[in-house]
């Protein structure tokens, strides 16, 4: 059996450059570089690749928008309406299914269950203690989280906190940190009584004001990042990964020990602000596909890509709805057909807008041929000589 050399394989792949795009040509070369194949096997591989590529092409004038809408909408009717699902992280509730898909296409500024997957760098990802240390730096710890009980002494106008030393040790917080944090709000004298009692002496005699001050002290942040309510560390393969309840991409990427190239969030607006609109487009595709795959639905990624392109083509994230893509169509009739018909028609007439009738919806409304398929071309016939006669 005679195997082909790499140069011969590359030469035959290059011969298809008039049919296949450069990306597929280079991928074929890379995949077949270290494989021993015969001429017959190569012919079959190339034949199948060309066949698959031609099948994936879209005909000119095909209604890709309608096909995408059907391809996403039909499986969407089979989605479960479970709002919460334990997505591999036992301690967290994560919005999935139809509610999450609606959240993505509606371009909600904040997801109902914001969450981050934080990967660690080479130094921290193999050591549990080092991973826990990064987790402590991420998780927001309030004075309330390390307090066992709170007493109000109305006679002396004091607030007495009994701290939980075990929790403090676990979260890496010292008594000095607690005292320093309380002193920031300048409430009065702060004293330490024994190992775990802190007394805040004030001159407040009014119980309502004292209770308000107590709540303010309990909500003081000792350490961590704003928005990160809780962290869970899991071992995946040979590395430790941190999952967070809450999201703050910009701040988390600056934390020592975090790998900024792999860390991600399900908050698409945060991705757009920190990493740009192209990253947000990729996030929309990834999040939507994740929802569909979790439900066991098979939707071609190109339909999701079309939706993501429409949502981000202006350089900002727009929802698929009357406040976004549909509401910004140039056609008056198309906007009016979607929602709030009277409002669109009144505003358009007041502005003197003209509808060019270039889209599908507006042509359906007035009964014209739509500019799709055979309607996408105009056939002109020259009257003249036919069969030798005029």
N, C-alpha and C positions, 0 to 999 in steps of 0.2 A: 504494500500500500504506500503510495507516494504522497507525502504531505507537502503543502505549499509553503514557500518562504514568505516572510513578512512583506518583502518588497513586491512580490507577485500579488499578494492579497490586497495591499494598498493601491496597486495599479488598477486592479479590477474594481475596487471601491470608487476610486477617482473617476472611472469611466461613467459612473452614475451621477456625477455632479450636475448634469443638466436636468436630472429628475428630482434628486433629493437635495434638501437644504444643507448648508455647510455644517450646522450643528449635528445633524444625523450622520453625515460623512465622517466627522471627527470622532463621534461616539462609536461608530462601527469599527474604525481603525483601532481605537483604544481597547474595545472589548475583544477583538480578534487577534490582538498583538501576541499574546502568550498562549494561544490555543493551537493545537495541532489539528488541521482540517484538510480534507482532500478537496479537489476541484469540484466534485459532485456536491459535497456538503456546502461549500461556499456558494455555489450556484443556487442551492435551495434556500440558504439564509438570505441572500441578496434578493431573491425572488419574493420571499415572504415579507421582507422589509419594505420593498417597493409597493407590494400589494396593500400592506397595512397603512402605508403613508397615503396612497391614493384614496383608500377608503375613508381616511380621516379628513380629507379636503372638503371644503364647503363650496357648493356650486355658486357661481355669481348670481346675485338676486335672491338667494335663499333667506327666509325669514328667521335669522339666527336668534333674534330677541324673543319671538314667540316660542320657538323651539326650546330656548333656555327656560322661559317662564313655565312651559309645560313640564319640562324635565325636572325642575325643582318643585313646582307646585303639586304635581300628581303624587310623588312620594311623600310630600309634606302632609297630605291628607291621611297618610298611614302612621304618622308620627304619634307617639304617646304624648299625653298632656301632663306627664309627670314633671313638676317644676324642679324637684330636687332629686339628685341621684348621687350616691356615694361613688365618685369617679376614681376608684383606686386609692383615695385618701380617706380612710375610715372616719377621721375626726371632722372632716369638712363637708358642708353641703354645697353642691355646685349646680347652678342652673344649666340644664341641658334640654334636649328635645326641642319641641316647637317654640316654647318661650324664649330659648336662647337664640334660635334662628331668627325670630321676630326682632329680638334685641339687636342682632347684627345688622339686618337690612334696614331697621329703623334708625341705625346709627345713634343709639342711646349714648349720651355722654359718659354715664357711669353704669357699668353692668350691675345687675341685682346682686350678684355674688362675685365681686372682684377677687382675683386670685393670681398669684405669681408662682412660677417654677424657677427657683434660683439654683443655678449650677455653680460649683466652686472651682477655684483654680487648682493647679497641680499640687500646691503646698497643703491645701486644706481638704481636698475631696476624699482622700483615703483614710483620714484620721477622724474618728467619731468625736473626740474631745474638741478638735479644732473646728469641726463642723458645728458643734454646739456653741462654740465661742462666737462664730459668725451669726448663728441664729439669735444669740443674746443681743448682738449689736443691732439686729434687724427688728426684733419684736419690741413693740411699744410697752414699756412698763410704767404704770402709774403708781403713785403712793398707795392708792386703794388696793392694788394687786399684792402689796407686801404688808398690808395692815390686817391684823386679826380682829381688833375691835376699836371703837371710837367712843369716848365719853365726853360729855359737855359738863363743865363745872360752872354753874351760873353765879355762884357766890364770888368766885375769884375771876370769872370771865375767861376761863381756860379751856383749851381743847386738848384732851389726853389721847394719844395714839399708842396702841399696843401693837408692836410690829412682830411679824412672823419671821423669826431668824432662819428657819429652814428654807423658806421661799426666797429670802434675801440671798442666802448662800447659793441656792440653785440658779438664781438669775444674775449672780455676780454683783450684788449691790451692797455697799457698806453703809454703816450708820452715818458716816461723814457726808456721803452723797445725799442722804435723806435730809439731814440738817441744812446742808448748803442749798438744796432745792427749796425747802420751806422758807429759808431766810430771804430768797429772791423776791417774795411778795411783801416783805416788810410788814408783818402783821403784829409784831411785838417781840418779846424775848422768847427764844427757843432753848429749852433745857432738856438734858438727857437724865432720865431717872432709871438707874439700873442698866441691865443689858438691853432691854427691848422696849422701854417706854420713852416716849417723847412728849414733853409738855410745852404747848404753845400758849404763853401768857399774853392776854390782850386786855384792853380796858373796856370791852364791849359788854354791856349789861342786857341788851335786847336779845331775846332768844332767837328771833327770826334772823337777825343779822349774824348771830353766832353760827346758826345752822348753815347760812349762806357761805360763810367763811370756811366752815368745815368741808362743805361740798367742793369749794374752790381748791382747798388744800389736797383733798383726796384725788382730784383730777389733775394734779401737777405731774408732769412727765419726768421720770427719773432718767430714762435712757431709751434708745430705740429710734425708729423712724416713723414719722407721722403717717397714719393710714395703715400700718402693718399691725393688725390686732393680735394675730397669733401665728406661730410657726410650728411646723411639724417636720422632723428630719427622718428621711427614709433611706434605706440602703437599696440602691438599684444597681445590680451587677456588682462591680467592685468599688463603686463610688457612692458617696453620700450626697443626696439631693434635698434641698429645703423647699417645702411648699408653704406658702403664706396665705393667710386669710386677710384680704385687703391688698391694695396695690399702690406702689409709689416708685415707678421705674427709674425716674431721674435720680432719686436719692439712693436707691438700692445699688445702682451701677457704680456708685462712688465708694461703696463700702469695701474695705480691705478683705480680700479672700474670695470675693465674688467674681465669677468669670463673665465679663460683659458680652462676650461673643455668643453665648448660648442662653443666657437668662432671658426669660420672656414673661409677658403678662397677657391676660385676656381682655385688658382695657385697650381698645383700638385707638382711642383718642390720645392716650398717653404715649403709645408707640409713634403716632403721627408727630406729636410735639417733640419727642426726644430723638427719634431716628429718621423722621421724614415721611413723606406721603407714599413713597415706594414701599417702605417697610410696612406702612399701614395697609396698603393694598395686599401685600403678602399675608398679613395677619388676618384680613377679612377672608381670604381664600382658605387659609389654614383652619381658622375657627369654624367656618361654615362646613368644610369637609369633615372636620372632627365630629361635629354634631350629627351629620348624615351617616357617617361610618359607625358611630356609636349606636345608632338606631338600626344598623344593618341595611341601610339603603344605598343602592349603587347609582350614583349620579356622576356623569362625566365631568371631570374637573374644569373643562373649557366653559361649561355653562356658568359655573361659579366665578370663573375668571372674567367672563363678560359682565356679570353683575358688579364685581369688584372694580373693573375698569370704569364702568358707568358712575360708580359711587365716588371715584377718586380722580377722574380725568381733569377736573378744574384746579387740582392742587390742594383741595380741601375735601374733607369727608362729607358727602351729602347722603341723606337718607333716600330710600326708594319710596317716595310719597309726595303729597302735595306741597310739603315744605322743602322738598329736595328735587330729585331728578324729574318726577312727573310735573311738579309745579313750575319748573324752569324751562319747559319745552317752548320753542319759539312759536308753535302753532296755538292760536286762541282756541280753536275747536277741540284740539287734543287735550288742552288743560281743562276746558269746560266739561269734557266727557268724563274726566276722572273724578273730580269732586267739586263741591261748591260751584255749581254751574252758573247761577245768576251772577255771583260776585265776579267771576272771570269775564263774563260777557259784558257786564256793566263797565268794569275797569278798562277793558279793551276798546269799547266804543268811546269812552271818555278820552282815551289816549289816541284814538284814530288808528289803531293797529290794523295791519293788512295780513291776511293769512295766505301764504304762498302755496298751500296744499301740496306740500312735498312729502308728508308722512303717510302712514297707513290709516290711522284713526280718522283724520279729517276727510280723507277720500271715501271712507266707508260711510261717514255721516252724510255726505252730499251725493252718494251714489255713483262715484266715478271708479274707474279701474285703479286698483291700488298699485303703487310702484314696487311690486315684488314679482319674482318669477317672470312669466311672460309679460307682465305689466311693467317690468323694469326697463324694457326696451321699446323704442318707437320704430315702426317699420314704415319706411318711405318707398313709394313705388313710382318709378319714372314712366310716364306714359310715352310710348314710342313704338319702335319696331318690335313686334311679337310674331315670330314665325315668318318673317319676311314681309309682313303686311303692316301698314300704318293704321 
